Each structure stands twice: as C-alpha cells, then as structure tokens.
C-alpha cells in the first residue's frame, strides 16, 4: 500500500492507493495496525455515497446511475438539464485524467445533449479505465453516473476523518477545492485548516462557524453551510465512517451549498451494524486475490514484486518485507495468517500466493507463539502436494512445536529449502527468485519441483 504525506500545522494526513483520500498518519509507511483487517477499508462508489448522503438530507446534484448507454441517455432526458456530467464509476482516483482501453480519454465529461451522454457512455461501459491509481490493467467500468451540471461560484475542500493526533474526529477544510489537496498542502500548507471535534459532545455551532469563516463562505450562506456540515458530521458518526471527503464542496451560482463529489470509507469492523452499507461492496473493483483472502480471514495485500510472503503477525510481516528489499529483492505481497491459523488457511494462503504469475519464490516466515509451527508445516505440505508447486519454497519456522514441524517436513520427503535465521531466509528467497527470473529471461525451462 502506497502512502504520500499531506502535512498541515495541525495534522499529518495520508492517502491510500485506492482513492485520493485523507487519513491520519504518523509516517509514510503503513502501520501494522492498519494492515490487520481482511477488508482494509470499505469504499463505496460515488453514486452509492451520494445516495446515502441524500437520504441524510445532504445536498447533492440530481442524477442517477446507468448500466447501459440507453439508460444513460434516458436519465439525461428525464433530468432535462441544459448541461450534464457523466462520470465513470470506479474505485480509484484520477478519473478525469485517466484513459479507457476503448481509446476514450477521461473518465469525467461534460455533455450538452442526451445523445452526447449516450456516446460517452458507450466509450466507458464495458471498458477498463486506467488511472494513476489503478495499475496498467485499469478497473472495469460497469456503471456510469449522469447528473445535472451545476455552475459553481466557489469551490472548497472538506473532509471529516478519524485523527490519531487528536484522538477522535477532525474536520479538515481548505478554501482551495476542486484540485489535488495534496498539492495544496505541499505548496500552501497554511491553506489547510483542521478543527478537532470532541466525539462525546459532537460538532458545535462554534466549530461550524469557524470552518465557514476559514473557507470564506458568503455571509448569506453561512447558516446553510453550518446545517450541511452538521449533517455531514452526524452522517460520519452514525455510519461508522473512517473518512468522508467532499471535493469540491461548492456554493453554486443558484445559491446552494452542495456536495459535488463524495468519497466515503467505512470502518471494516462495523459490518455487523452497517449491513446495508457493507452489502454495497463491489468485489469487481478489488484484487481477486484480496477477495479470496478475505473469505478465509487472511490479511492479504498484493504488491508488484517477485517473492511471495507468508508470515504470522503484521509486525513480523513488515520486517520480512524490509529484509527482502534490503537484500535486493521485491516482495509480491503482504500476507499475515494471524495467530490462530488452521491448516486449511495455510493451504489457501499458499494457493493465493502461487496464483500470482509474478511470484518466482515463496518465503514462509513463522514465529510460533500462539501459532503452532506444526500446523504451518502440515498446511505447507498439503499445499505443495495439491498444487504441484514448481517454484522454490524457503521456510523459516521458530517457536512453538518447531521441532515437531521440522520432523513433519523431513518425514514428508519434500526437500523444502529450510533456514533457521530470518536474514538467511531472506537472502535465500532473493537468490532463488533471481535464478528463476534469469532462467525465464533466457527461456530456460528451470523448475523447482518439490521434492527436489
């Protein structure tokens, strides 16, 4: 997971690779705690976010979502607006500057007729949108949102998030909306304003008044702004949000305070009481490996390297990734099986790792405390036999039932590459990955079939 720092005088915030959204941070690296949920954070599409917000009395443009070009045209005709906006619905930032595999440039377009809406929808639907956050393959566009176009007198930035430095919610605001907030923070940090909120007391008129003043809201619209900010905060708390980001929050030419775009993230631990929201999860926008991992309660994050990693404990996993990098390798994933993994979970973890065609070697690093090394060993053996794994498997097991685990592997007849020291294990994994990669480059059919 990639992070970029956004600094202000009152808070340190960062973005995730999923969308250009703000969260509190203390370093440019993800903390282990941020990686311990099998769903790191639930994100909703813009059309879903606006539907939820409208139900809470929050002002958003009129519009609807379409799955076919004909539906998009019909929505525009019903709106009867002078101009329209069509937006591709993907869970990634940078849509406006993205491009489609259909050749169409841009995932957000202004249109003047329903027919033009239909034409743009044709170039979007059923195609992948590639942005700076999607990777080279892009993400599939299955829906587009069509709204009336609003002419904006003033554009502002507003976010509500859980801020570690203040121990609770904070409102982050800037008078410079409609642009990359990170750029604003870097070039003009004094333009980022942070208002902590006492979660026990809730947002007060004094806070909403200060935010309005910092944003330069016109005097006549301050009461409406305060009302909308209060509703946004209450929505944030009621729905267990970790992030609510509006960019831009606007004063329209017709005098409305309106949320022109919405990005929402939800606490992954709140699914039991936010079932309706969590049912909105769009798995087509997620890495299939991460979806598979979540089904077995595994914590998986796909990366771009060549060495697959299976580790127990987020801290040990981060250390393992660091050592691989230190010795010249590149990790292909973060995968934490947790402290109480079963043999079945271990086998599924190996399946997920080996399904990545970029993986040239697998490093298993287990420190047995609650986790028992013999359970890991049995899972590894089952996976090797079932999947017919032909890439090198480096295993380091230390701790509870370590002796039993080593005997299980010896008795299996599988020549797994063993290591007692983590540094040694990392070096071996890097070397094995290099051998497989070099062999592939010269088209040599080198296989590390187990047993060797």
MITOR-910077 format. One line per 10 residues: number of its first residue (from 1); for each residue x, y, z of C-alpha. Coordinates in nm, 2 decimals. Example, Ala and Ser with C-alpha at 12.3 -4.5 7.8 and 13.67 -1.06 7.14 Angstrom:
<sites>
1 = 1.23 -0.45 0.78 ~ 1.37 -0.11 0.71
</sites>
This chain:
<sites>
1 = 0.00 0.00 0.00 ~ 0.15 0.33 -0.11 ~ 0.13 0.64 0.10 ~ 0.20 1.01 0.03 ~ 0.22 1.25 0.32 ~ -0.01 1.55 0.35 ~ 0.12 1.79 0.62 ~ -0.05 2.08 0.79 ~ 0.01 2.28 1.10 ~ -0.24 2.07 1.30
11 = -0.23 1.72 1.15 ~ -0.04 1.47 0.93 ~ -0.26 1.30 0.68 ~ -0.20 1.05 0.40 ~ -0.37 0.89 0.10 ~ -0.42 0.53 0.01 ~ -0.37 0.37 -0.33 ~ -0.74 0.31 -0.36 ~ -0.86 0.67 -0.40 ~ -0.72 1.02 -0.33
21 = -0.85 1.03 0.02 ~ -0.72 1.16 0.36 ~ -0.64 0.97 0.67 ~ -0.43 1.05 0.98 ~ -0.07 0.92 0.97 ~ 0.24 0.93 1.17 ~ 0.49 0.80 0.90 ~ 0.50 0.74 0.52 ~ 0.48 0.36 0.59 ~ 0.16 0.18 0.68
31 = 0.15 0.08 1.04 ~ 0.10 -0.28 1.13 ~ -0.24 -0.20 1.28 ~ -0.36 -0.06 0.95 ~ -0.30 -0.40 0.79 ~ -0.48 -0.63 1.03 ~ -0.82 -0.63 0.88 ~ -0.91 -0.87 0.60 ~ -1.11 -0.58 0.45 ~ -0.87 -0.29 0.49
41 = -1.15 -0.04 0.44 ~ -1.48 -0.05 0.27 ~ -1.51 0.21 -0.01 ~ -1.83 0.29 -0.19 ~ -1.88 0.42 -0.54 ~ -1.97 0.79 -0.59 ~ -2.33 0.71 -0.68 ~ -2.37 0.49 -0.37 ~ -2.21 0.76 -0.15 ~ -2.44 1.03 -0.28
51 = -2.75 0.81 -0.24 ~ -2.66 0.76 0.13 ~ -2.59 1.12 0.18 ~ -2.91 1.24 0.01 ~ -3.11 1.02 0.25 ~ -2.95 1.21 0.53 ~ -3.06 1.55 0.40 ~ -2.72 1.64 0.24 ~ -2.73 1.84 -0.08 ~ -2.60 1.66 -0.39
61 = -2.67 1.71 -0.76 ~ -2.97 1.54 -0.91 ~ -2.89 1.24 -1.12 ~ -2.89 0.86 -1.14 ~ -2.67 0.56 -1.23 ~ -2.68 0.37 -1.56 ~ -2.55 0.03 -1.67 ~ -2.62 0.08 -2.05 ~ -2.58 0.37 -2.29 ~ -2.95 0.37 -2.34
71 = -3.01 0.41 -1.97 ~ -2.76 0.69 -1.95 ~ -2.94 0.88 -2.23 ~ -3.28 0.82 -2.06 ~ -3.15 0.97 -1.73 ~ -3.03 1.28 -1.91 ~ -3.37 1.32 -2.09 ~ -3.55 1.29 -1.76 ~ -3.32 1.54 -1.59 ~ -3.40 1.79 -1.87
81 = -3.10 2.00 -1.77 ~ -2.92 2.24 -2.00 ~ -2.59 2.06 -1.95 ~ -2.49 1.72 -1.80 ~ -2.20 1.55 -1.63 ~ -2.12 1.18 -1.69 ~ -1.87 1.00 -1.46 ~ -1.73 0.66 -1.48 ~ -1.78 0.47 -1.16 ~ -1.46 0.30 -1.04
91 = -1.30 0.29 -0.70 ~ -0.99 0.49 -0.80 ~ -0.88 0.85 -0.80 ~ -0.77 1.04 -1.10 ~ -1.07 0.95 -1.32 ~ -1.07 1.28 -1.50 ~ -0.72 1.24 -1.63 ~ -0.75 0.86 -1.70 ~ -0.80 0.68 -2.02 ~ -1.00 0.38 -2.14
101 = -0.89 0.07 -2.33 ~ -1.16 0.18 -2.58 ~ -0.94 0.48 -2.67 ~ -1.16 0.74 -2.49 ~ -0.97 0.99 -2.28 ~ -1.10 1.09 -1.94 ~ -1.35 0.93 -1.71 ~ -1.55 1.25 -1.64 ~ -1.71 1.46 -1.92 ~ -1.94 1.75 -1.97
111 = -2.22 1.70 -2.22 ~ -2.48 1.93 -2.37 ~ -2.73 1.68 -2.51 ~ -2.87 1.34 -2.40 ~ -2.72 1.19 -2.72 ~ -2.38 1.31 -2.62 ~ -2.43 1.14 -2.28 ~ -2.51 0.82 -2.47 ~ -2.20 0.85 -2.69 ~ -1.97 0.89 -2.39
121 = -2.14 0.61 -2.20 ~ -2.07 0.38 -2.50 ~ -1.70 0.45 -2.47 ~ -1.70 0.39 -2.09 ~ -1.92 0.10 -2.01 ~ -1.77 -0.24 -2.05 ~ -1.42 -0.10 -2.07 ~ -1.14 -0.06 -1.83 ~ -1.04 0.28 -1.70 ~ -0.67 0.33 -1.64
131 = -0.57 0.60 -1.39 ~ -0.26 0.67 -1.18 ~ -0.41 0.46 -0.91 ~ -0.54 0.15 -1.10 ~ -0.23 0.00 -1.24 ~ -0.17 -0.08 -1.61 ~ -0.47 -0.30 -1.65 ~ -0.72 -0.04 -1.51 ~ -1.05 -0.12 -1.35 ~ -1.37 -0.23 -1.52
141 = -1.65 0.03 -1.56 ~ -1.99 -0.13 -1.52 ~ -2.18 0.18 -1.43 ~ -2.18 0.55 -1.51 ~ -2.34 0.83 -1.31 ~ -2.53 1.10 -1.50 ~ -2.61 1.42 -1.32 ~ -2.72 1.78 -1.39 ~ -2.43 2.02 -1.44 ~ -2.41 2.28 -1.17
151 = -2.23 2.61 -1.22 ~ -2.01 2.69 -0.92 ~ -1.94 3.03 -0.77 ~ -1.70 2.89 -0.51 ~ -1.52 2.56 -0.47 ~ -1.40 2.43 -0.13 ~ -1.24 2.12 0.01 ~ -1.39 1.94 0.32 ~ -1.31 1.62 0.49 ~ -1.40 1.45 0.82
161 = -1.18 1.18 0.94 ~ -1.06 1.00 1.25 ~ -0.74 1.18 1.35 ~ -0.49 0.99 1.58 ~ -0.32 1.31 1.68 ~ -0.64 1.45 1.83 ~ -0.78 1.11 1.95 ~ -1.10 1.15 1.76 ~ -1.28 1.31 1.46 ~ -1.14 1.61 1.29
171 = -1.28 1.84 1.02 ~ -1.02 1.92 0.75 ~ -1.10 2.22 0.53 ~ -0.95 2.44 0.26 ~ -1.08 2.72 0.05 ~ -0.90 2.56 -0.24 ~ -1.14 2.29 -0.36 ~ -1.17 2.11 -0.69 ~ -0.80 2.03 -0.71 ~ -0.55 1.78 -0.56
181 = -0.55 1.85 -0.19 ~ -0.20 1.71 -0.15 ~ -0.07 1.97 -0.39 ~ -0.24 2.24 -0.19 ~ -0.09 2.10 0.13 ~ 0.26 2.09 -0.02 ~ 0.26 2.43 -0.19 ~ 0.04 2.62 0.06 ~ 0.01 2.44 0.39 ~ -0.14 2.74 0.57
191 = -0.45 2.69 0.34 ~ -0.53 2.36 0.52 ~ -0.74 2.41 0.84 ~ -0.81 2.14 1.10 ~ -1.09 2.15 1.36 ~ -1.09 1.87 1.62 ~ -1.43 1.75 1.74 ~ -1.50 1.61 2.08 ~ -1.67 1.28 1.99 ~ -1.87 1.28 2.32
201 = -2.01 1.63 2.25 ~ -2.04 1.63 1.88 ~ -1.99 1.91 1.64 ~ -2.10 2.25 1.77 ~ -2.22 2.58 1.61 ~ -1.89 2.73 1.71 ~ -1.69 2.48 1.52 ~ -1.91 2.50 1.21 ~ -1.89 2.88 1.23 ~ -1.51 2.88 1.24
211 = -1.49 2.64 0.95 ~ -1.72 2.86 0.75 ~ -1.50 3.16 0.82 ~ -1.18 2.98 0.72 ~ -1.34 2.88 0.39 ~ -1.47 3.22 0.32 ~ -1.84 3.12 0.28 ~ -2.05 3.42 0.19 ~ -2.24 3.57 0.49 ~ -2.58 3.49 0.35
221 = -2.50 3.12 0.31 ~ -2.33 3.06 0.64 ~ -2.65 2.92 0.81 ~ -2.70 2.67 0.53 ~ -2.33 2.58 0.54 ~ -2.35 2.51 0.91 ~ -2.66 2.30 0.86 ~ -2.49 2.09 0.59 ~ -2.16 2.05 0.79 ~ -2.36 1.93 1.09
231 = -2.55 1.68 0.88 ~ -2.22 1.56 0.73 ~ -2.07 1.51 1.07 ~ -2.37 1.32 1.20 ~ -2.37 1.10 0.89 ~ -2.00 1.03 0.95 ~ -2.06 0.92 1.31 ~ -2.39 0.73 1.25 ~ -2.25 0.52 0.97 ~ -1.91 0.44 1.12
241 = -1.71 0.62 0.86 ~ -1.33 0.65 0.88 ~ -1.33 0.91 0.60 ~ -1.58 1.14 0.45 ~ -1.43 1.36 0.17 ~ -1.61 1.62 -0.04 ~ -1.40 1.78 -0.32 ~ -1.54 2.01 -0.41 ~ -1.80 2.13 -0.16 ~ -1.94 2.43 -0.35
251 = -2.15 2.74 -0.35 ~ -2.34 2.71 -0.67 ~ -2.44 3.00 -0.89 ~ -2.80 2.95 -0.78 ~ -2.71 2.99 -0.42 ~ -2.69 2.63 -0.29 ~ -2.43 2.47 -0.07 ~ -2.37 2.14 -0.25 ~ -2.15 1.83 -0.23 ~ -2.03 1.79 -0.59
261 = -1.83 1.47 -0.53 ~ -1.82 1.23 -0.24 ~ -1.57 0.97 -0.12 ~ -1.66 0.75 0.18 ~ -1.46 0.49 0.37 ~ -1.61 0.28 0.64 ~ -1.47 0.10 0.94 ~ -1.42 -0.26 0.84 ~ -1.51 -0.37 1.20 ~ -1.85 -0.21 1.17
271 = -2.00 -0.45 0.92 ~ -2.22 -0.62 1.18 ~ -2.42 -0.30 1.24 ~ -2.39 -0.14 0.89 ~ -2.51 -0.44 0.69 ~ -2.69 -0.24 0.43 ~ -2.37 -0.04 0.36 ~ -2.14 -0.34 0.35 ~ -2.37 -0.51 0.11 ~ -2.27 -0.24 -0.13
281 = -1.92 -0.38 -0.15 ~ -1.81 -0.41 -0.52 ~ -1.58 -0.70 -0.54 ~ -1.52 -0.64 -0.91 ~ -1.32 -0.34 -0.82 ~ -1.09 -0.53 -0.58 ~ -0.79 -0.76 -0.64 ~ -0.94 -1.11 -0.68 ~ -0.66 -1.24 -0.45 ~ -0.77 -1.00 -0.18
291 = -1.13 -1.11 -0.21 ~ -1.02 -1.48 -0.19 ~ -0.81 -1.40 0.12 ~ -1.10 -1.23 0.29 ~ -1.31 -1.54 0.25 ~ -1.06 -1.73 0.47 ~ -0.99 -1.45 0.71 ~ -0.64 -1.39 0.58 ~ -0.49 -1.04 0.56 ~ -0.35 -1.00 0.21
301 = -0.23 -0.71 0.01 ~ -0.10 -0.76 -0.34 ~ 0.23 -0.58 -0.43 ~ 0.44 -0.58 -0.75 ~ 0.74 -0.79 -0.66 ~ 0.85 -1.15 -0.73 ~ 0.88 -1.30 -0.38 ~ 0.56 -1.43 -0.22 ~ 0.55 -1.40 0.16 ~ 0.35 -1.59 0.42
311 = 0.41 -1.46 0.77 ~ 0.22 -1.46 1.10 ~ 0.19 -1.12 1.26 ~ 0.18 -0.78 1.09 ~ 0.50 -0.66 1.25 ~ 0.70 -0.97 1.15 ~ 0.55 -0.94 0.80 ~ 0.67 -0.58 0.77 ~ 1.01 -0.68 0.89 ~ 1.02 -0.97 0.64
321 = 0.93 -0.73 0.35 ~ 1.20 -0.49 0.47 ~ 1.47 -0.77 0.47 ~ 1.37 -0.89 0.13 ~ 1.41 -0.54 0.00 ~ 1.74 -0.49 0.19 ~ 1.89 -0.79 0.01 ~ 1.78 -0.67 -0.33 ~ 1.45 -0.85 -0.38 ~ 1.10 -0.72 -0.41
331 = 0.80 -0.86 -0.22 ~ 0.50 -0.97 -0.42 ~ 0.25 -0.94 -0.13 ~ 0.18 -0.88 0.24 ~ 0.01 -1.19 0.38 ~ -0.05 -1.23 0.75 ~ -0.21 -1.56 0.85 ~ -0.27 -1.44 1.21 ~ -0.20 -1.61 1.54 ~ -0.46 -1.89 1.52
341 = -0.45 -2.01 1.16 ~ -0.57 -2.35 1.07 ~ -0.41 -2.60 0.82 ~ -0.68 -2.51 0.57 ~ -0.60 -2.14 0.60 ~ -0.23 -2.20 0.54 ~ -0.31 -2.41 0.23 ~ -0.54 -2.14 0.10 ~ -0.27 -1.88 0.16 ~ -0.02 -2.07 -0.05
351 = -0.28 -2.11 -0.32 ~ -0.34 -1.73 -0.33 ~ 0.04 -1.65 -0.33 ~ 0.12 -1.91 -0.60 ~ -0.17 -1.78 -0.82 ~ 0.03 -1.47 -0.89 ~ 0.23 -1.53 -1.20 ~ 0.49 -1.27 -1.10 ~ 0.59 -1.49 -0.79 ~ 0.93 -1.66 -0.85
361 = 0.99 -1.78 -0.50 ~ 0.79 -1.81 -0.17 ~ 0.92 -1.72 0.17 ~ 0.74 -1.86 0.47 ~ 0.85 -1.69 0.80 ~ 0.67 -1.81 1.11 ~ 0.74 -1.73 1.47 ~ 0.53 -1.97 1.68 ~ 0.37 -1.82 1.98 ~ 0.00 -1.87 1.97
371 = 0.06 -2.00 1.62 ~ 0.19 -2.36 1.61 ~ 0.47 -2.44 1.37 ~ 0.35 -2.79 1.31 ~ 0.01 -2.65 1.18 ~ 0.21 -2.44 0.93 ~ 0.41 -2.74 0.83 ~ 0.11 -2.96 0.76 ~ -0.06 -2.68 0.56 ~ 0.26 -2.63 0.35
381 = 0.29 -3.00 0.27 ~ -0.08 -3.02 0.18 ~ -0.05 -2.72 -0.05 ~ 0.27 -2.84 -0.22 ~ 0.11 -3.18 -0.29 ~ -0.22 -3.04 -0.41 ~ -0.09 -2.76 -0.62 ~ 0.22 -2.93 -0.76 ~ 0.42 -2.62 -0.68 ~ 0.72 -2.57 -0.90
391 = 0.88 -2.26 -0.76 ~ 1.13 -2.26 -0.47 ~ 0.98 -2.26 -0.12 ~ 1.20 -2.12 0.16 ~ 1.07 -2.19 0.51 ~ 1.18 -2.05 0.84 ~ 1.00 -2.18 1.15 ~ 1.08 -2.08 1.50 ~ 0.89 -2.12 1.83 ~ 0.60 -2.34 1.95
401 = 0.63 -2.70 1.81 ~ 0.92 -2.61 1.60 ~ 1.09 -2.95 1.64 ~ 0.77 -3.13 1.55 ~ 0.73 -2.91 1.25 ~ 1.08 -2.99 1.12 ~ 1.02 -3.36 1.17 ~ 0.69 -3.34 0.98 ~ 0.86 -3.17 0.68 ~ 1.15 -3.42 0.69
411 = 0.92 -3.72 0.70 ~ 0.71 -3.58 0.41 ~ 1.00 -3.64 0.17 ~ 0.97 -3.28 0.03 ~ 1.30 -3.10 0.00 ~ 1.18 -2.76 0.12 ~ 1.46 -2.51 0.15 ~ 1.50 -2.46 0.52 ~ 1.65 -2.16 0.71 ~ 1.69 -2.10 1.09
421 = 1.77 -1.73 1.07 ~ 1.54 -1.47 0.91 ~ 1.83 -1.29 0.74 ~ 1.94 -1.62 0.59 ~ 1.59 -1.70 0.48 ~ 1.55 -1.36 0.31 ~ 1.88 -1.40 0.13 ~ 1.79 -1.75 0.00 ~ 1.45 -1.63 -0.12 ~ 1.60 -1.34 -0.31
431 = 1.86 -1.57 -0.47 ~ 1.60 -1.83 -0.57 ~ 1.38 -1.56 -0.72 ~ 1.68 -1.42 -0.92 ~ 1.76 -1.77 -1.06 ~ 1.41 -1.83 -1.17 ~ 1.38 -1.48 -1.32 ~ 1.71 -1.51 -1.51 ~ 1.61 -1.86 -1.64 ~ 1.29 -1.71 -1.77
441 = 1.47 -1.43 -1.95 ~ 1.68 -1.67 -2.15 ~ 1.39 -1.91 -2.19 ~ 1.54 -2.19 -1.99 ~ 1.28 -2.43 -1.85 ~ 1.41 -2.44 -1.49 ~ 1.16 -2.59 -1.24 ~ 1.20 -2.62 -0.87 ~ 0.96 -2.91 -0.84 ~ 0.92 -3.05 -0.49
451 = 1.07 -3.28 -0.39 ~ 1.39 -3.16 -0.55
</sites>
